[in-house]
């Protein structure tokens, strides 16, 4: 076995109208329901705004949303200004690289004509 040590832990609580969904991928055998350990995990906080649907299962919805987060492996969730700026810079950089490639291809076609 591996020598795993937990260096820190966090506890979450939400008001009664909000929910926390959890999903842990590859859970460690022998963990309890109140504390689950695994290789990957996600927590999703959400609040129900439409109460017309009566068969609402917050636990199942939260688990499925969290499972999708783990499966998609995002760098971030939501819109953070710093991330948007970085993505914009990367997009401009990629556009510039594409133009350089187009210029090289055009020059190559002129030489071969």
GIFEN-V486482 format. One record per helix or strand. SS is the DSSP state (helix for helix, strand for strand). FROM is the first residue (numbers start at 1). LEN is the number of residues. If there is no record, write none. Layout:
ss->(SS:SS)
from->(FROM:FROM)
len->(LEN:LEN)
//
This chain:
ss->(strand:strand:strand:strand:helix:helix)
from->(18:32:35:38:58:81)
len->(10:1:1:10:15:32)
//
